[in-house]
Amino acid sequence: MPGDGEKGEVMLMRFQVQLFDAADARWHNLDGADSGFVEVGSARKARQSGNTFTITPPRPGAAPYLLRGAVSFEWREAGEVVRHTRRATTAAHPNTAGSDPAGFTSATCTIT
């Protein structure tokens, strides 16, 4: 999350998993896969954070799940939101610690 150098601001991130619904060709937030807003620190510098969710695979014979992550970003000062944005996951991030396999990132994943 990019910091803006503002001394009095704190930054928060909210992590959600989204499921693609082929019937309406839209992404929907997956129930139970929402971190809520998590404070990640002062806005004086960039911050990095994340969350782990456990997803139960579809039952045998059911369609696979196509998933992606979505992150909401908020910059707050004195408890008030001064800026916000939301982004979906993207691929090809360099230097991603803990990726499996090492060095790999993807915009979506499929669970069968």
C-alpha positions in Angstrom: 0.0 0.0 0.0 1.6 3.3 -1.0 2.2 5.8 1.7 1.7 9.5 1.0 4.1 10.9 3.6 1.3 12.4 5.7 2.4 12.3 9.3 -1.1 12.1 10.9 -2.6 9.5 8.6 -2.9 5.7 9.2 -3.5 3.2 6.5 -5.9 0.2 6.6 -6.4 -2.7 4.2 -9.3 -5.1 3.8 -8.8 -8.4 2.1 -11.7 -10.3 0.5 -11.9 -13.4 -1.7 -14.2 -13.1 -4.7 -15.9 -16.0 -6.6 -16.7 -15.6 -10.4 -20.3 -16.5 -11.2 -20.6 -17.6 -14.8 -24.4 -17.2 -14.8 -24.1 -13.4 -14.4 -20.5 -13.0 -15.5 -19.7 -11.0 -12.3 -17.4 -11.4 -9.3 -19.1 -11.7 -5.9 -17.5 -11.5 -2.4 -17.3 -15.0 -0.9 -19.1 -15.3 2.5 -16.6 -15.9 5.3 -13.6 -14.7 3.3 -13.3 -11.1 4.6 -10.6 -9.8 6.9 -12.4 -6.6 7.8 -10.2 -3.5 7.8 -6.8 -4.1 9.3 -4.5 -1.2 10.3 -1.1 -1.6 8.6 0.6 1.5 10.0 1.5 5.1 9.4 1.1 6.6 5.9 4.6 8.0 6.1 5.9 5.1 4.0 4.6 2.2 1.9 3.3 -0.9 3.8 2.7 -4.5 2.9 0.2 -6.9 4.4 -2.0 -9.9 3.6 -4.4 -12.5 4.9 -4.9 -16.2 4.6 -8.3 -17.8 4.0 -9.2 -21.5 4.0 -11.5 -22.4 1.1 -13.5 -25.6 1.0 -13.3 -27.2 -2.5 -16.5 -27.8 -4.4 -18.2 -31.1 -4.0 -17.2 -33.9 -6.5 -18.8 -33.3 -9.9 -19.5 -29.6 -9.2 -18.1 -26.8 -11.2 -14.7 -25.6 -10.1 -14.3 -22.3 -8.3 -12.6 -19.4 -10.1 -11.4 -17.1 -7.3 -9.5 -13.8 -7.0 -8.6 -11.5 -4.2 -9.8 -7.9 -3.8 -8.2 -5.4 -1.5 -9.8 -2.2 -0.2 -7.4 0.6 0.9 -8.2 3.4 3.2 -6.1 6.3 4.5 -7.6 7.8 7.6 -6.8 10.9 9.7 -8.4 11.3 13.2 -10.6 8.4 12.4 -12.1 9.9 9.2 -11.5 8.4 5.8 -9.5 10.9 3.7 -8.9 8.6 0.6 -9.9 5.1 -0.4 -9.6 2.8 -3.4 -10.1 -0.9 -4.3 -8.1 -3.2 -6.4 -8.4 -6.8 -7.6 -5.4 -9.1 -7.6 -3.0 -9.0 -10.6 -0.2 -11.3 -11.7 3.6 -11.1 -12.0 4.6 -9.4 -8.8 8.3 -9.4 -8.2 9.9 -10.5 -4.9 6.8 -12.1 -3.5 7.8 -13.7 -0.2 6.1 -17.0 0.6 4.7 -17.7 -2.8 4.2 -21.4 -3.8 5.8 -22.1 -6.1 8.5 -19.7 -5.3 8.4 -16.5 -7.4 4.9 -17.2 -8.8 1.9 -14.9 -8.6 -1.4 -15.1 -10.5 -4.4 -12.8 -10.9 -6.9 -15.7 -10.2 -6.9 -19.3 -9.1 -9.1 -22.3 -9.8 -10.1 -24.8 -7.1 -11.5 -28.1 -8.2 
